[in-house]
Structures are given as C-alpha cells and as structure tokens.
Amino acid sequence: GTADTGLAVYPGARPREDENEPRNANVNVGNSTFGVNVVAAKFESSDAQDRVIDFYRNELKAYGEVVECRGNINYRNGRPVCREKLFADDFQLVAGPEHQQHIVSVKPHGRGTEFGLVYVQTRGKD
C-alpha cells in the first residue's frame, strides 16, 4: 500500500504506532477556493538510514528534481530551498512543485530507521 502519498513503502518497513498520533493523518485545511491537503504516514525499518535514503532518492525522481536537506525546507519562488541545521537528526528529501510536494523525512531509530512519507497538495494559489 502507498497510503495516499503516491510513494512506495520501503520494503519490509512496518507502520509505526505512535501513542499520541494517529498513524495516517489526512488533513484538509482551507475553504473551497484555497486549501491544503496533507497526507502523512509513518514507518520504521531495521535497515540503516542510508539504505532508506537511497531507496527514496530513487522513488522521488519520478516527481522531478530531488532536494536533500538536513534541516528545514522552505519554498522560494515555488522551488524547495534547504536551510541546514547543524545537529538535525532528520534528513529530508523533497521533490515536486510547491503545490504538490512529496516529502520523505528520515531519522535514526535505535539501530534502524524511522521515516515519514508526506504528500502536501495545495490548490487555489497560482
């Protein structure tokens, strides 16, 4: 299953149960002319972070240029721009235009890896 993120789930990964958060969040924000739809799914894998990153680097190519970032991603003129954070655990890969962002956020989890697949779709803004 790909949730609704449009991205394949890393082979052998398990859905991550979070006590305080629902596993799959599908959130609609906004009104009929402008809205944001966010689809997020969390998983964990026993594989190393690098292998998970390699897998998604490949997956994301389908959506255009892949921007990799240890830190936060901002959008400037509709293009993703990385703002590095020195000690960030999270490694993010982003592809797609601003109104259809595919984001994979990866971080170490014990000896394995925890990752989130996010798809952000906005409408009504040119």
C-alpha positions in Angstrom: 0.0 0.0 0.0 1.2 3.5 -0.7 -1.2 5.3 1.8 -2.2 8.2 -0.4 1.2 9.7 -0.6 2.0 8.4 -4.0 5.2 6.9 -2.7 6.0 3.2 -2.3 6.7 2.0 1.2 10.3 0.9 1.8 10.4 -3.0 1.5 10.0 -4.7 4.9 9.1 -1.4 6.8 6.5 -1.6 9.5 3.8 1.0 10.1 4.9 3.0 13.2 2.5 3.1 16.0 2.6 6.3 17.9 0.7 6.5 21.2 -0.2 10.2 20.8 -0.6 10.4 17.0 -2.8 8.6 14.5 -0.7 6.6 12.2 -2.1 8.0 9.0 -3.1 11.7 9.1 -5.2 13.0 6.2 -5.8 16.6 6.9 -7.8 19.1 4.8 -7.3 22.8 5.6 -8.9 25.8 4.0 -12.0 26.6 2.1 -13.3 25.7 -1.4 -11.0 28.2 -3.2 -7.8 27.7 -1.3 -6.9 24.5 0.6 -4.1 22.3 1.7 -4.4 18.6 1.8 -1.7 16.7 3.8 -1.3 13.0 3.7 1.3 11.5 6.1 2.3 8.0 7.0 4.9 6.9 9.5 7.0 3.7 9.3 10.1 2.1 10.8 12.7 -0.2 9.3 15.5 -2.3 10.7 17.7 -1.2 7.8 20.3 1.6 8.1 19.3 5.1 7.3 21.4 5.3 4.2 19.6 2.4 2.5 16.2 4.0 3.2 17.5 7.3 1.8 18.9 5.6 -1.3 15.5 4.0 -1.9 13.6 7.2 -1.7 16.1 9.2 -3.6 15.1 6.8 -6.5 11.4 6.9 -5.8 11.2 10.7 -5.7 13.0 11.1 -9.1 9.6 10.4 -10.7 8.4 13.8 -9.3 11.3 15.9 -10.6 14.5 17.2 -9.1 15.1 15.8 -5.6 16.3 18.3 -3.0 18.1 16.8 0.0 18.3 18.6 3.3 19.4 18.1 6.9 17.2 20.7 8.4 14.2 22.6 7.1 12.9 23.1 3.7 11.4 26.4 2.7 9.9 27.4 -0.7 11.2 30.3 -2.7 9.5 31.1 -6.0 7.9 27.7 -5.9 11.2 25.9 -5.5 12.4 24.0 -2.5 15.3 25.6 -0.7 17.2 23.9 2.1 18.0 25.6 5.4 20.7 23.4 7.0 20.6 22.7 10.7 23.9 21.6 12.1 22.7 19.0 14.6 19.5 17.9 12.9 18.7 14.2 13.1 16.1 14.5 10.4 17.2 14.1 6.8 14.6 15.2 4.3 14.2 14.5 0.6 11.7 16.6 -1.3 10.5 16.6 -4.9 7.7 18.2 -6.8 6.4 21.7 -7.3 5.2 23.7 -4.3 1.6 22.8 -4.8 2.4 19.1 -4.9 5.2 18.3 -2.5 6.4 14.8 -1.9 8.5 14.8 1.2 10.3 11.9 2.9 11.7 12.6 6.4 14.2 10.0 7.7 15.8 9.7 11.1 17.7 7.1 13.0 15.7 4.9 15.4 17.8 2.6 17.6 19.8 0.6 15.1 17.3 1.1 12.4 15.4 4.0 10.8 12.2 5.8 11.3 10.7 7.6 8.3 7.6 9.6 7.4 6.1 9.9 3.9 4.3 13.2 3.4 2.3 14.5 0.4 1.2 18.1 0.5 -1.2 19.4 -2.1 -2.3 23.0 -2.2 -4.9 24.4 -4.5 -6.3 27.8 -5.4 -2.9 29.6 -5.3 -1.1 30.2 -8.5 
